[in-house]
Amino acid sequence: MAKNRRKPLDPVDVQLTIEEMAFMGEGLARHGDDLVYVANTIQGEEVIATLRWKSRRYLEAEVKEILKPSPHRVTPPCRYYGECTGCQWQHIAYPHQLELKAKLVADQLRRVGGFTEAIVRPTIGCEEPWAYRNHARFTVRRESGQLGFVHRSRHRFVRIDHCLIMEAGVNRLLGQLQERCGETTQLSIRYGVKTDSFLIQPTLKSDKVTVPTGQKHYEEEMLGRRFRVASPSFFQVNVRQAERLIGVVREALSLTGRETLVDAYAGVGTFAALLAPSARQVIAIEESSSAVADARLNIEGLANVTLAEGKTEEVMAQMAERPDAVILDPPRTGCHKTTLDSLVRLQPPRVAYVSCDPESLARDLKVLCASGYELIEVQPVDMFPHTYHIEAVANLRWRGG
């Protein structure tokens, strides 16, 4: 749920009991008749918190003292934790993070979708939950050229010299660029974990910068296949977990090699290329011109993959033949209504819905399951350790109606 407009309060300390974990990763408490969001807390803790902001529906507070710590509380290893706010859950032991993420998915399915008995599997965690991100977007201080992040509430710049959730290659490039980038206000680094290829945008002209910049694309490898990814194109930030995600989707669709598979919102063709050996025919749909250009290269040599350029809702609305299986992997906002209508019209027997937003997932599943689909189960996959973000794969079957 997006936070609504807020105004600052005169700071006041209150004692609170954290009743549950909210969707944006904070602890949720009550103070009189008000709901209070408190970052860096855990369900069950008793805390002293400072009330800082008020909106129409809730208050926001900063934790000042932990009176009764959770057994799942750990010491965050990052020196920037609490100042940076890029991670929200470093204070929570990783096994409990996985439990909380499955619960957050189940809560959104119940509250938004009305699924009171949905089967939500235990979250698939990272074998190594640190140094996983291959993409960083830094804010740059023009006067000093410093790279860092901005506190999401206080909007205060925090210089970052080493980020514990970034891949080593990203941190290496960060070190080469730190204090040298004053000619821009934003800087993006994307790094190929298995290729050592990288992309830095924008192009930097200063003679202080000794690393190449302005690359149009970089390359990455997943499950033995190489992918080209242009600067504007989307690609998963956690390659190791993305490989596991591919396996979850393949299993959910029960692919045998005889199916016509539609890969909706195909991006650079990751699902299409990696699942092509498991299907008879793959139709990949994508509207982004940069992603389409990447996908054309990434599916080279795969005779059973066809690329359809256009908006998913428009391409699917024109489809006449019923596919055997469909992958939905929309942006965070979820599927366009026309896409859902087309899916119900086509009635593919199997659907795997991949989502990075449990709220929009629950909303769209509610529509599909009111129109003839049955939700078999949902499998969370932790692509983003130490944050509240979670990827999930919903397994659907057509039952008619």
C-alpha positions as a printed Julia matrix, in Angstrom:
401×3 Matrix{Float64}:
   0.0     0.0     0.0
   1.48    3.34   -1.04
   2.07    5.83    1.74
  -0.16    8.94    1.52
   0.9    12.55    2.08
   2.28   13.28    5.53
   3.31   16.23    7.69
   5.97   16.43   10.43
   5.02   16.19   14.09
   6.62   17.71   17.15
   8.72   14.68   18.23
   7.31   12.74   21.15
   8.44    9.39   22.62
   5.87    6.64   23.18
   6.0     2.99   24.23
   4.64    0.61   21.59
   4.12   -3.12   21.05
   4.77   -4.24   17.48
   1.71   -6.28   16.51
   2.6    -7.37   12.98
   4.85   -6.7    10.0
   3.43   -4.28    7.45
   3.61   -4.72    3.68
   6.36   -2.07    3.28
   8.61   -3.84    5.78
   7.99   -1.79    8.93
   6.55   -3.01   12.18
   2.94   -2.02   12.8
   1.75   -0.86   16.23
  -1.17    1.07   17.72
  -1.09    4.28   19.72
  -4.58    5.09   20.92
  -6.75    5.02   17.81
  -3.81    5.52   15.45
  -1.85    2.97   13.47
   1.9     3.53   13.75
   4.56    2.32   11.31
   7.96    1.78   12.96
  10.97    0.85   10.83
  13.7    -1.5    12.12
  11.38   -3.42   14.43
  10.02   -6.98   14.52
   6.61   -8.38   15.38
   6.3    -9.01   19.13
   8.88   -6.43   20.21
   8.21   -3.72   22.79
   9.93   -0.46   21.92
  10.27    3.2    22.74
   9.68    5.06   19.48
   9.68    8.73   18.51
   6.59    9.87   16.61
   7.82   11.9    13.62
   5.15   12.15   10.92
   1.39   12.08   10.61
  -0.83   11.35    7.63
  -4.57   10.99    7.33
  -4.54    7.26    8.11
  -1.47    6.58   10.23
   1.58    7.85   12.09
   5.24    7.1    11.4
   7.86    6.71   14.1
  11.56    5.99   14.51
  12.63    3.37   17.01
  14.64    4.81   19.89
  15.07    1.86   22.27
  14.24   -1.85   22.16
  12.7    -2.78   25.5
  11.87   -6.38   24.62
  13.81   -7.67   21.59
  12.56  -10.41   19.32
  14.48  -13.73   19.4
  14.91  -13.18   15.65
  16.78   -9.87   16.09
  20.41   -9.79   14.95
  23.04   -7.07   14.72
  23.03   -5.58   11.19
  26.5    -6.04    9.67
  26.27   -2.96    7.44
  27.71    0.29    8.8
  25.14    2.28    6.8
  22.09    0.36    8.02
  19.35    2.7     9.21
  20.9     5.68    7.43
  20.71    4.29    3.89
  17.26    2.54    4.05
  17.98    0.53    0.88
  17.75   -2.55    3.12
  14.9    -2.73    5.61
  15.47   -6.12    7.28
  19.16   -6.56    8.1
  18.15   -6.56   11.79
  16.13   -9.77   11.21
  17.77  -13.23   11.07
  17.62  -14.49    7.49
  15.55  -17.65    8.17
  12.89  -15.47    9.79
  12.98  -13.05    6.84
  11.92  -15.98    4.65
   9.06  -16.82    7.01
   7.9   -13.21    7.05
   7.93  -12.98    3.26
   5.7   -16.02    2.85
   3.37  -14.51    5.44
   3.3   -11.15    3.64
   2.3   -12.92    0.41
  -0.42  -14.88    2.21
  -1.69  -11.7     3.93
  -2.04   -9.83    0.64
  -3.78  -12.8    -0.99
  -6.28  -12.8     1.87
  -6.79   -9.06    2.25
  -6.79   -8.01   -1.4
  -7.78  -11.19   -3.21
 -10.06  -12.84   -0.69
  -8.05  -16.1    -0.77
  -8.53  -17.34    2.78
  -7.12  -20.82    2.15
  -4.44  -20.19   -0.48
  -1.49  -22.57   -0.36
   1.66  -20.47    0.02
   4.8   -22.57    0.0
   7.84  -21.79    2.18
   9.99  -19.1     0.59
  12.92  -20.33   -1.49
  15.87  -18.5     0.04
  19.33  -17.59   -1.22
  22.17  -19.94   -0.43
  24.28  -16.78   -0.06
  22.06  -13.82    0.91
  24.82  -11.22    0.56
  26.59   -9.76   -2.48
  23.76  -10.67   -4.84
  22.69   -7.46   -6.62
  24.07   -6.89  -10.11
  22.51   -3.43  -10.53
  22.92   -0.23   -8.51
  21.49    3.26   -9.04
  23.45    5.91   -7.16
  22.64    9.5    -6.38
  25.6    11.84   -7.0
  26.48   14.96   -5.04
  27.48   17.45   -7.72
  29.8    19.53   -5.55
  31.94   16.56   -4.44
  31.23   13.81   -6.98
  30.33   11.45   -4.14
  28.13    8.42   -4.85
  25.51    7.25   -2.4
  21.86    6.63   -1.61
  19.12    8.82   -0.14
  17.22    8.03    3.08
  13.65    7.32    1.98
  11.99    9.32    4.77
  14.45   12.06    5.63
  15.71   12.47    2.03
  19.23   12.77    3.42
  22.21   11.79    1.23
  24.4     8.95    2.55
  27.77    8.32    0.92
  28.32    4.61    0.19
  31.79    3.15   -0.29
  30.87   -0.54   -0.09
  27.39   -2.05   -0.24
  27.03   -5.51    1.32
  24.19   -6.62   -0.96
  25.99   -5.59   -4.18
  28.07   -7.99   -6.2
  31.83   -7.6    -5.8
  32.09   -6.26   -9.36
  29.65   -3.45   -8.6
  31.6    -2.49   -5.48
  34.86   -2.55   -7.41
  33.47   -0.13   -9.99
  31.98    2.0    -7.21
  35.45    2.38   -5.73
  36.85    3.49   -9.08
  34.11    6.09   -9.54
  33.72    7.46   -6.0
  34.33   11.26   -5.83
  34.83   11.44   -9.61
  31.27   11.84  -10.9
  30.31   15.44  -10.18
  29.24   16.04  -13.79
  25.99   14.08  -13.24
  23.32   13.66  -10.55
  22.47    9.98  -11.09
  24.67    7.03  -12.0
  23.78    3.43  -12.82
  26.1     0.41  -12.7
  25.05   -2.97  -14.11
  27.44   -5.88  -13.85
  27.57   -9.34  -15.42
  28.25  -11.72  -12.54
  29.29  -14.6   -14.8
  30.82  -12.56  -17.63
  32.63   -9.65  -15.91
  30.89   -7.43  -18.46
  29.54   -4.13  -17.18
  27.58   -1.04  -18.1
  27.91    2.43  -16.57
  25.5     5.21  -17.48
  25.63    8.08  -18.28
  28.79    8.68  -20.28
  31.3    10.51  -18.1
  33.78   12.88  -19.74
  35.94   13.88  -16.78
  39.6    12.89  -17.0
  39.29   11.83  -13.35
  37.24    8.82  -14.48
  39.61    5.99  -15.39
  36.98    3.28  -16.05
  35.05    3.1   -19.37
  31.51    4.51  -19.21
  28.54    5.02  -21.54
  28.21    1.4   -22.65
  24.92    0.72  -24.46
  24.58   -2.81  -23.11
  26.28   -5.53  -21.08
  26.11   -9.33  -21.11
  25.11  -11.9   -18.52
  24.82  -15.68  -18.48
  21.99  -17.74  -17.02
  21.8   -21.54  -17.04
  24.59  -21.67  -19.6
  23.01  -19.23  -22.07
  24.34  -15.73  -22.67
  22.02  -12.72  -22.7
  22.58   -9.2   -23.97
  20.91   -6.51  -21.88
  20.67   -2.89  -23.04
  20.77    0.01  -20.61
  16.98    0.66  -20.65
  16.04   -3.05  -20.57
  14.88   -4.9   -17.46
  16.88   -7.87  -16.16
  16.69   -9.67  -12.83
  19.08   -8.19  -10.25
  19.79  -11.58   -8.6
  21.04  -14.0   -11.25
  21.45  -17.04   -9.0
  17.9   -16.8    -7.71
  16.6   -16.0   -11.2
  17.92  -19.39  -12.3
  15.9   -21.01   -9.52
  12.88  -18.94  -10.54
  13.1   -20.4   -14.04
  12.89  -23.88  -12.54
   9.85  -22.94  -10.44
   8.02  -21.66  -13.55
   8.96  -24.74  -15.58
   7.63  -27.01  -12.86
   4.44  -24.95  -12.37
   3.62  -25.24  -16.08
   4.44  -28.99  -16.19
   6.16  -28.52  -19.55
   6.72  -31.73  -21.53
   8.07  -30.39  -24.84
   4.72  -30.59  -26.64
   3.22  -27.25  -25.57
   2.64  -23.92  -27.25
   3.87  -21.49  -24.61
   3.15  -17.75  -24.49
   5.72  -15.63  -22.64
   3.85  -12.39  -21.92
   5.87   -9.33  -20.89
   8.92  -11.22  -22.18
  11.56   -8.54  -21.62
  14.91   -9.53  -23.12
  13.61  -13.06  -23.71
  14.89  -14.79  -20.57
  11.95  -17.13  -19.99
  11.41  -17.68  -23.73
  15.02  -18.65  -24.4
  15.54  -20.82  -21.33
  12.19  -22.64  -21.57
  12.28  -23.13  -25.35
  13.87  -26.6   -25.01
  10.91  -27.61  -22.81
   8.17  -26.52  -25.26
   7.17  -27.18  -28.87
   6.65  -23.49  -29.64
   7.19  -20.26  -27.71
   5.56  -16.91  -28.5
   7.33  -14.08  -26.69
   5.48  -10.75  -26.37
   7.28   -7.49  -25.53
   6.63   -3.8   -26.23
   9.89   -2.11  -25.13
  11.98   -1.42  -28.24
  15.27   -1.86  -26.36
  14.15   -5.18  -24.84
  12.87   -6.39  -28.22
  16.25   -5.64  -29.81
  17.95   -7.58  -27.02
  15.48  -10.46  -27.29
  16.09  -10.85  -31.02
  19.73  -11.53  -30.28
  19.03  -13.63  -27.2
  16.74  -16.08  -29.04
  19.06  -16.55  -32.01
  19.39  -20.23  -32.89
  16.07  -21.14  -31.27
  13.86  -22.02  -34.23
  10.79  -22.62  -32.06
  10.68  -19.08  -30.58
   8.66  -16.31  -32.23
   8.93  -12.72  -31.04
   5.79  -10.56  -31.17
   6.53   -6.85  -30.71
   3.72   -4.88  -29.11
   1.8    -4.34  -25.9
   0.86   -7.61  -24.26
  -2.8    -6.61  -23.96
  -3.0    -5.76  -27.68
  -1.15   -8.85  -28.94
  -3.14  -11.24  -26.74
  -6.42   -9.58  -27.75
  -5.65  -10.56  -31.35
  -4.76  -14.17  -30.57
  -7.19  -16.75  -31.93
  -5.54  -20.06  -31.08
  -5.55  -21.38  -27.53
  -2.04  -21.8   -26.11
  -1.27  -24.67  -23.77
   0.53  -22.51  -21.21
   1.13  -18.83  -20.46
   3.74  -17.02  -18.39
   2.63  -13.66  -17.04
   5.55  -11.55  -15.78
   4.14   -8.0   -15.71
   5.63   -4.88  -14.16
   4.96   -4.09  -10.51
   1.56   -2.57  -11.32
   0.26   -5.93  -12.58
  -1.58   -6.94  -15.75
  -3.69   -4.71  -17.94
  -7.4    -5.57  -17.72
  -7.42   -6.5   -21.43
  -4.63   -9.01  -20.8
  -6.71  -10.71  -18.11
  -9.81  -10.64  -20.33
  -7.85  -12.21  -23.19
  -6.48  -14.9   -20.92
 -10.0   -15.84  -19.84
 -11.16  -15.83  -23.46
  -8.28  -18.05  -24.62
  -8.53  -20.36  -21.61
  -4.98  -21.73  -21.62
  -5.01  -24.76  -19.28
  -1.9   -23.66  -17.35
  -0.73  -20.21  -16.24
   2.31  -19.18  -14.2
   2.0   -15.63  -12.91
   5.36  -14.18  -11.82
   5.03  -11.09   -9.64
   7.26   -8.78   -7.62
   4.26   -7.13   -5.94
   1.96   -9.32   -3.79
  -0.77   -6.66   -3.77
  -1.16   -6.43   -7.56
  -0.74  -10.22   -7.8
  -3.65  -10.75   -5.37
  -5.79   -8.25   -7.28
  -5.22   -9.97  -10.63
  -5.63  -13.48   -9.22
  -9.0   -12.44   -7.82
 -10.14  -11.52  -11.34
  -8.82  -14.71  -12.92
 -10.22  -17.02  -10.25
 -13.64  -15.38  -10.53
 -13.58  -16.18  -14.25
 -12.72  -19.87  -14.41
  -9.19  -20.29  -13.05
  -8.19  -22.11   -9.87
  -5.22  -21.04   -7.78
  -3.23  -24.2    -7.07
  -0.44  -22.66   -5.0
   1.94  -19.73   -4.71
   5.7   -20.17   -4.43
   7.63  -17.17   -3.01
  11.24  -16.83   -4.2
  13.54  -14.46   -2.31
  15.25  -12.38   -4.98
  15.96   -9.51   -2.58
  17.39  -10.64    0.79
  17.42   -8.1     3.65
  14.6    -6.1     2.05
  10.83   -6.56    2.31
  10.56   -7.16   -1.46
   9.53  -10.63   -2.6
   9.0   -12.41   -5.93
   6.25  -15.01   -6.14
   5.03  -17.5    -8.74
   1.3   -18.27   -8.73
   0.32  -21.61  -10.29
  -3.11  -21.5   -12.0
  -5.21  -24.12  -13.78
  -8.26  -23.56  -15.97
 -11.38  -25.19  -14.47
 -14.05  -23.5   -16.59
 -17.13  -21.63  -15.54
